[in-house]
Amino acid sequence: MPDSATPAFARRGAVFAAGHLGELTWQIPVELVDAVLAETRTAERRLRALPSRVGVYFVLALCLFPGLGYRKVWAKLTAAPRGRTTPSAKAFRDLRRRLGAAPMRALFEVLAGPVAAPHTPGVRFGRYRTVAFDGCVSFKVPDTDRNRCWLGKLRASLGTTGYPVIRLMTVVETGTRALLGAVFGAPATGEIDYARRLLPLLRTDMLVLVDRGFDAEAFLTDLAGTGAQFLARLRTNRKLPVLARLDDGSHLSRIGELAVRIITADLTVTCADGTRYTATYRLATTLCDPRHYPALRLIAVYHERWEHEIAYLALHHTLAEHRVLRSADPAGLEQELWALLAVYQALRRAMVTAIESRPGTDPDRASFTTALETAKDLLVNAVNVTDDTDLVGRIGQAVLADLLPPRRPRTSVRKVKSPLSRYNKKDPYRPDPSTRITSITATINDPEPKHATRDPKSLTTALGP
């Protein structure tokens, strides 16, 4: 007689019991895994001790425990059932090779996309869902011949240095930091080339936020061609015609054949310790009606772009623990990174489901660390694998019980230790520690076209602490 306390999946045998991901199995159910295996033709063709379905969950579990080897991760997966067996490390390597990257990529593409309902706080600007493009080269990989042939190595002033790295490009829903899509490859390929491959994911109800690295005329034209609106930061030395002045201090212009509205503003930040510094922002947008989309509101919403940086922080630092990836060859790296993105997206989906059960709560207050650690505990104990009657689940309950305080305006120096980064120099105008901001004042500058007769004007407004 089977033990009634033993989960149903565990009664199938100690090896098959590894086909789960704890409560995250709600987000990545067995039926979905079987479907992507069938679609990618990677299901086993004969009876195996390690079936393909188990292999998918094993690779996903590797992402939850990046500091552990294969056999120790397997022990986590099979800790709850009795009588487990432990295959050899070679058996796990063969399992990964047999699966390849295709099922992990297909799994991520099913999970990817906006996850918040339209009424969720912080997700929309007017009728537009705010999303952002950005790339990173933070993921280091083992320094093997095969990885170097694919990725090369970053170059510094003294020559090549450090581990090879992958350039990852994603488009993120800024309100929830969920991923809409991702591409990656060699860092020698530019960010714009990777971003173009993600343009088909954009929709007409989206406002795309991009930084100065994406202000190329051809890219902005292609972006506008998707039907989505954009709000892009431009380089301040870029010369554009002034076609018409608008009442809020912005003006109409063109980037090539594309009609845009330009907003130029000086932002003065005052900190609690008395520090003050000023930055100049020059924004271009396809939202040309100043009555519906005032300049000051657009300046405020542009800073939502930094939510993308927080998404990368959670993905690389919290989930991957800032570690060098495992795989010594390109095929393994592709599989590993797609699996990492799938696990990240599954966690975000679980977090947003929990937040939306408490109306009026901003997704910013959900702790990624709390969700991750709870998911790992539930995996080890094989808890809530199949009982999905409560949509919030134990991960959601943990998130709701440990909500972060409302976001506080603060600033700190953007500085990293890597000598290859443009941000390895201290900004002398900003405080070293994280410091509370007491006020932000925006002065909108109205550039005067040549031979104009009207007096220039500026609009100064405090955006508030």
Secondary structure, DSSP 4 states (H G I P E B T S, - for coil): ---TTS-GGGGG-TTGGGS--GGGGGTS-HHHHHHHHHHHT-S-SS--SS-HHHHHHHHHHHHH-TTS-HHHHHHHHTSSSSS-----HHHHHHHHHHH-SHHHHHHHHHH-S--S-TTSTTSEETTEEEEEEEEEEEEE----HHHHHHH---EETTEE-S--EEEEEEEEETTTTEEEEEEEE-TTS-HHHHHHTTGGG--TTEEEEE-GGG--HHHHHHHHHTT-EEEEE--TT------EE-TTS-EEEEETTEEEEEEEEEEEEEETTS-EEEEEEEEEES---TTTS-HHHHHHHHGGGGHHHHHHIIIIIIISTTPPPS-SSHHHHHHHHHHHHHHHHHHHHHHHHHHHTSTT--GGGS-HHHHHHHHHHHHHTT-SSS--SSSSHHHHHHHHHTPPPPP--EE-----S-TTSTT-S--TTS-SS-EEEEEEEEEEE-PPPTT--SPP-EEEEE---
